[in-house]
Amino acid sequence: MTQMEENSNRGQLVIIGGAEDKDGDCTVLREFVRCAGGTKAKIAVMTAATSLPGEVGEDYIRIFERLGVESVRVVDTDRREDSDRPENLEIIKEATGAFFTGGDQSRIIEYIKGTKLDELLHNRNAEGMVVGGTSAGAAMMPDVMIVEGDSETNPRADAVEMGVGMGFLPGIVIDQHFAQRGRLGRLIAALVQQPAVLGLVSTRIQRSSSMAI
């Protein structure tokens, strides 16, 4: 099997800058649902990034059910050991889409990176499962991510702290809430630290499931 064939079934990435519409037409979230299978989708809501997993998880259950999703379940990883729990792994095995909420991207790394859940998420994405994320759930997508930094227009060498990401989109740096929070400076600073990568600031980007990576 060729590299192109091996990657032909890889699931899309739906990467959202943050503050997506949750009460109106929900255009962006509706697109995530479409990519994950529409009304037949089985969505796993990943709440690792937020300090309010119960509240945030319930919000997204309500939203996705309103969009007609067949099954929505929360993967609660408030502790690292939760990422090895059989019931959480089973949710991902059955999911057609995994959606990472906003919060603090460092929490995603702390609680999921290097666990059985991390390995399974990548394996399922390679098999076709869509992975989406908003805000912190967008920032964690690269192999090297922005951990934190100053929201200033003028770039400075010390304006940004970089760290290991989840590696769904290697070779890229993503910054979220870009225009609203004046983050051009810290993105430029990040690209100076990682000169081989491309900086992306779109509200939403998608990787084609047929792209060879």
N, C-alpha and C positions, 0 to 999 in steps of 0.2 A: 504493500500500500504506500502511495506517495505521500509527502508532507501535505500537499494540497488536499488529497482525499481524507487524510487524518483530521484536518481542520474543517472539512466541509459542513459538518453538523454542529459546529460550535454555536452556542447560544449568543444572542445579541446582548450588548450592554446598553442600558438606558440610563444616562448620567444626567442628573438634574441639578442645576445650580443652587436650588433652594427656594423656599417660599412659594412652592407650587400651589395652584388653585385646588382647594380641597372641598369647596362648597358650591361652586358654580358648575361650569361644563366639565371641569377636571380634565382639560385637554391632554396634559402631559401624562397624568396617571392613567387616563383612558388608553393612551398609546402603549404604555407599559403593559396594561392588561391585554391589549390586542396582540402584542408580540408574544405574550405568555400563553395565548390560546383562547382569548376572548371569554365568553361565558363558561367555557369548559376549563378555564385556567384553575390551577391549584397554587395559591400564593402563600409563600412563607414570609412573614413579616419579621425582619431581623432587628431587634431593639437594643443591640449591644451598645450603640453610641449614646443612648439617652439615659439620664439618671431617673427618668420617670417611665420605666418600661410598661407598667400596667396601663397608665393613662394613654401613652402614645400608641401602644399596641391596640387598644380598644378603638382609638380614633381611626386607625388604618383599616381595622376590621370593618368598621361602619362604612368607610369610604368605598372600599373594594366590593363589599356586598351591595352597596347602592349602585355600583357600576355593573352589577350582574354576575360577579365572580361566583363560581360554583363552590369553592372551598377556600377559606382564609384561616390560617393558623399562625400563631405567634411562636417564634423561637426565642425564648427568654434566656439570655446568657449574662446574668448579673454577676456571675462568678466564672472564673476560667474553667472550673470542673464541669460547669453546665454544658460546655462545648463537646464533652465526651458522653453526655447522657444519651442512651439509646433512643429515647422518645424524641429528642431533638434531631438526631440523625435520621430517624424514620420520616420525619416531616420533610426533610430535604430530599430524601430518596424519592418521595412521591410528588414533590413540587415541580411545576412547570415554570415557576418564576420565584426568585428570592429578592425581596425588596428591603434595602437597608435604610433605616430612618435617619433623620438628622440628630445632632448632638455633638459629641466630641469624638473625632476620628481615632484618637489615641486609645479610647476604650475598646474600639473594634479590634485593634491590634493586640491590646492587653488580654482580652478575653477569648479571642478566636484564632489569631495567628499561630500556626504551628500545632494546632489541635486536629483531632479526627474530623471535626466539623469543617475546618479550613480545607483539608484535603478533599473532603466530600463535595464541598461547594465548587471547587475547581474541576473535579471530575464530572460533576453534573453539568456544569457550564460547557465543558468539552463535548458532552453528549447532547447538548441542545437546550438546557435550562437557561432561561433569560435571567440575568442579574441586573437589578436596578438599584439606584441609590440617590438620595437627595441630601444636599448640604454635606455633612460629614460622611454620609453614604456615597457621595460623589468623590470627595477628597481622597478616600482610602483606596480608590480603584487602581492607581499606578503601583509599580514596584517600589518607587521612592515617592513619598507624599509630603505635602506641606503639613507640618504638625501644628505650628502656630506662627504668627508674625504680626508686625505692625501694619495697620491699614493706612498707608501713606502713598501719595502719588510718586514721590521721589525715591528711587531705589537706593538702599544702603546694603552693604555687605552683611550687616548683622540684623537686617530687617525680617529675616525668616529663619525658622528652624525646620530642618528636614529630618525625616525618619523613614523607616521601612514601612511600605504599604502592603496591601493585600495581593498585588500583582496580577489583577485581572486585565490590566492594560499597560504592559511594560513600555518603557521608553517615553512616557508622557508625564507631564506635571499638570494637575488640574487644580484650579482655584475656583471657589464657589462664592456666591453673593458678590459677584465681581464689581459691577458698576455701582451697586447700591452702597458698598462699603469702601470704595476707593482703593482697591487692592492691586492696582497696576504695579506699584513699586515693589511689593513683596513677590509678585509673580516674576518680575524681571530679576530680582535678587535670587529667586529659586533657580531660574534658568542659568544664572551665572555660576551657581554652585553645581548645577547639573548640565553642563554645556552640550551634552549629546542628545538631550531630550527636547520635545516639542511642548510648548505651553498651550493649554486649551482653556478657554473661558466661556464657552457656549453655555446657554441655558440648558440645552440638552444635546447630547451627541449619541449616535448609535454606531456600533460596529456590526457590519453585515455578517450574518451567520455563515456566509460562504467565503469570507476573507481568510486567506492563509496567513498565519502568524508564526 
